[in-house]
Amino acid sequence: MLFLIMFFDFSIHLSEATASALRLAGLRTGKITTSLSFYNIIALVSRMSNMFQAPLLGVLVDSAVLTGKIDTLGNNFRAVIFCGALGDILAIILLPYSVAFFSRIILWFEETGSVPMALFKLLSFKNIKLVSRDFANVKFIKRFEDFDFKGIPKKFIFFNIVVVAVYTVGVMSSLFAGAHLAAYRVTATQLSGIVNGLATILMAFVVDPTAALITDDALHKRRTYNNVESMVYLLLFTRILGSLILSQIIFLPATWYIMSVTLFLHR
């Protein structure tokens, strides 16, 4: 069961990180609004994985509480967090191919006017060859000197690390806190929002608007495509730092924080 949970967390991070390619695909095709609408389709993968993962996490916690293996539960959660980071790493490796693939899907959508019909085009051998040719033209290795980080705010990049780390541990910290406070488990598991709330605020007020502004600047020729591509790579790289390193650091502090609030509420 643990491996299933790890797989779903891997899928969640992979799909969410891969969605960054839509920004670049929109710029390449000149269909930025259309490309952003595809976020909802990719989000389906994340939501479905969340839907299947949530009850399995509950079973994992219940089992740990019943058997008294709370420390093992903490190690299991760390393994799940690590698998999520692997999804982010794979997403940055596959970014050039994701951009090429989404660019082709956007063009097919413009042609057919239907998302299902655009996806069904992949069933054609002729179109599979077309996508394969797109992949063959991808420049997979990008040298550091090829990046253009000019005008990309450093604070925006830093906050992205924090956002990803907090989102990564929010739910699992609340579940772990609930396992430690079995008598108040329901209260603790409902308090993930006091951790995730910080990430939600930073995402809504700093990260998303800044990324959108930089993309719009490129659309109006005030920035280059390479500048936006460099921003996306930075976002994915900092996403890895958040999910691989910072999330492991703040996992226990976030758990203690939720435990403290839980005990305060039950005074």
ZICOR-V217361 format. One line per field, one symbol per residue. psi: psi as a letter, one per 40 degrees, with the letter a starting at -180 (. if undefined). A space follows every 50 residues. Layout:
psi=???
This chain:
psi=ddddddddddddddddddddddddddddeefddddddedddddddddddd ddddddddddddddddeegddddddddddddddddddddddddedddddd ddddddddddddehdddddddeehddddddddddddehgdhhideeigeh ehhdddddddddddddddedddddddddddgddfddddeeeddedddddd ddddecdddddddddddddeeeiiddddddddddddddddddddcdddde ddddddddddddddde.
